[in-house]
Amino acid sequence: MIKPSVRSQPAYTLAALPARRKLNQNECPFDFPPELKREVLDTVASQPWQRYPEFAPPDLLARLAEHYGWVADGVLVGNGSNELIQATFSVTLGSGDVVVAPAPTFSLYRLLTAVMGGRYVPVPFADGLLFDVDRLIDTARREHARVIVLNSPNNPTGSALPEGAVQRILAETDALIVCDEAYQDFGGPSAIPLLARSSRLVVLRTFSKALGLAGLRFGLALAHPAVAREIAKGKLPYNVNLITLAAARTALRHAPMLAARTRQVIETRGRFIDRLRLVPGLTTYPTSANFVLLRCRTIPAKELFRRLLDGYGILIRDVSDSAQLSECVRISVGTDEDMDAVISALGEIMPVRS
Ligand SMILES: Cc1ncc(COP(=O)(O)O)c(C=O)c1O
């Protein structure tokens, strides 16, 4: 009874391999501070757990609106931003509707398109893994795309859309543009200022990366209030639990402190890239995210992945099976100590150019 379009898709999975240095999921390298955890737990301990959480807590929506620079009735909260991709697709895609997205990108877009019965049309990145905005527009027009998904900075390439690209894509296509800004805290332009000008735009943000709350699952969508009201119909009621709601409030209350940690990751990234460029046998792609994509020129990517894990306890992501990414790996930016360990391991593993 399972739809053939679903059966033909690979599942979204990731083996949880134990490792001393976990640099495979672009998480925050710092745990949520203990005093903030305590604040969350104290709040939640005093709340009644037998009651459902608030549906769309007005105070939290107001704080999110203020934090991101949008209006409260245009904010939706989700159990991770992934849930809001699903909700958006579920209210927009019918059988055969086309989703256009750059390739390679976050694989969930393709899977969810298939689950909804839509047709996924990937548009390859241009040379140097840059967004090919002209080709995205041409493809969306030719295919009568209903939705265009833009992940900027893009996972797994790290590429950011150029300034003005979303505005152009909005002007030159009729599609709903979903901008997944899971990594925007680390660099690249945001589409949020365009929300005031177009109701064909949905911007997704997450607390899983820069804000360090991946384990509690919190994300949000920003859209024109009329669009947000419709996307809300695709969400399950009470989708965000009490603990996560409390953690999101705490994270917002301490946003400046958490932003300082993001700046630290950005600085570490800069130092890491400078040193990577000195390692023989690697091509390093420019990144605006909290991860770096590397192409191995002298040993297979799968061998590098294995040797880092087995020999040094460093877990990275082998992305070499994706189209356009042969012999590529993706390394999340961790602490300075993590990145020192990576550089020193690479120095031992990578054959020196003869
Ligand atoms: C592009 C992109 N969007 C969304 C997510 C997941 O976000 P969340 O944890 O908010 O569901 C990820 C996680 O890796 C991602 O890479």
The ligand as an SDF file (V2000), in Angstrom:
LIG
                    3D

 16 16  0  0  0  0  0  0  0  0999 V2000
   19.7070   22.7260    5.5060 C   0  0  0  0  0  0  0  0  0  0  0  0
   19.1420   22.2180    6.7690 C   0  0  0  0  0  0  0  0  0  0  0  0
   17.9140   22.5880    7.1290 N   0  0  0  0  0  0  0  0  0  0  0  0
   17.3700   22.1350    8.2720 C   0  0  0  0  0  0  0  0  0  0  0  0
   18.0800   21.2820    9.0850 C   0  0  0  0  0  0  0  0  0  0  0  0
   17.4700   20.7340   10.3360 C   0  0  0  0  0  0  0  0  0  0  0  0
   16.9790   21.6820   11.1330 O   0  0  0  0  0  0  0  0  0  0  0  0
   16.1580   21.2980   12.4450 P   0  0  0  0  0  0  0  0  0  0  0  0
   17.0890   20.6610   13.3910 O   0  0  0  0  0  0  0  0  0  0  0  0
   15.6760   22.6420   12.8760 O   0  0  0  0  0  0  0  0  0  0  0  0
   15.0210   20.4130   12.0500 O   0  0  0  0  0  0  0  0  0  0  0  0
   19.3440   20.8800    8.7490 C   0  0  0  0  0  0  0  0  0  0  0  0
   20.0720   19.9410    9.6240 C   0  0  0  0  0  0  0  0  0  0  0  0
   21.1040   19.4460    9.3790 O   0  0  0  0  0  0  0  0  0  0  0  0
   19.9040   21.3640    7.5650 C   0  0  0  0  0  0  0  0  0  0  0  0
   21.1320   21.0100    7.1880 O   0  0  0  0  0  0  0  0  0  0  0  0
  1  2  1  0
  2  3  1  0
  2 15  2  0
  3  4  2  0
  4  5  1  0
  5  6  1  0
  5 12  2  0
  6  7  1  0
  7  8  1  0
  8  9  2  0
  8 10  1  0
  8 11  1  0
 12 13  1  0
 12 15  1  0
 13 14  2  0
 15 16  1  0
M  END
$$$$
